[in-house]
Amino acid sequence: MANIFDLGPDFYSVPGEWNHDGRPYGKYVRQDIVEHPEIAKIRSDDCFVVTYPKSGTTWTLEIAHLVMNGGDTSISASTPHVIKTPFMEFKLDGITSLKEASYDGLSIMNKLKPPRLVKSHLPVDLLPQDIYKKGCKIIFVTRNPKDAVVSYYHFYKSISDAFGDYSGDFHDFLKLFMNGKVHYGDWFRYTLDWWKYIQNKTNILCLKYEDMKQDPRGATVKIADFLGYTLDDVTIDKITDQCSSKTMKKNKQVEKEMVRKAIVGDWKNHFTVAENEAFEQIYNEKMEGSGLVFEW
Ligand code: A3P
């Protein structure tokens, strides 16, 4: 690792954070699910949207949920995003942005009628094995890590319920990210493990945030095809419009922190030239031969 990303001894860790297999998790991640994933009861008709944080999870869930409801926007307008598409391993008391006093993704998931659409950031080896054994559909969304770290930085700054009072600047945060010291750990490890797993699997759709931005309608079509829904052009257009960042930003059922700039390339406003060079070097070493290519 180039010196520029070396962490001093006093780097930031969120109060209540804990570790599993070399990765930090927030206090909001249920340790029992990470250690005993089998406690989540999986149905073969469940669909999971799996991502490293800040890769376009909320957006993809919104598209998939509307697809599964034939473009009917009434649930989107009336039900909090995290209730209609639960975040499996997330549990937190006293979330200020939700009306509920506490949130427990797994218990919400248990109450949902099938087919269920579920969010998780867990690494491939920690998701309940029944997801794979039962052939559940999985949408894996990935995003260029320079934009992901920028997005994650702003997220850390904006949600003290989950991340404490992070007072570092972006450059400090980039060091944490490059050392796998942010929640859910090292981006490279997470992404490469998933990427290896998804090869030649017909029950997994891989989407890239940048492609979705480039062709949002195409993303809706891909998700509909993958989930097995035949929708007419008007419905596809309606879903695509409904899921634009502009419209999602106005939806009171989507937590306001989940939609920020929603662009490709915001990293250019954050990285120094030296950070970019050091990042590229590490990126090229780690991703070499993977076949995974991003737009920046
Ligand atoms: P930025 O912080 O770069 O703006 P996640 O849902 O995985 O946490 O990802 C959040 C990122 O997706 C944020 O990126 C957010 O703005 C972006 N995003 C959310 N809704 C979006 C939408 N409808 N279209 C495009 N990007 C969206």
Boltz pocket constraint, residues with backbone or C-beta under 6 A from the ligand:
constraints:
  - pocket:
      binder: B
      contacts: [[A, 51], [A, 52], [A, 53], [A, 54], [A, 55], [A, 56], [A, 57], [A, 58], [A, 59], [A, 147], [A, 150], [A, 151], [A, 152], [A, 154], [A, 243], [A, 244], [A, 245], [A, 246], [A, 248], [A, 257], [A, 258], [A, 259], [A, 260], [A, 261], [A, 262], [A, 263], [A, 266]]
      max_distance: 6.0
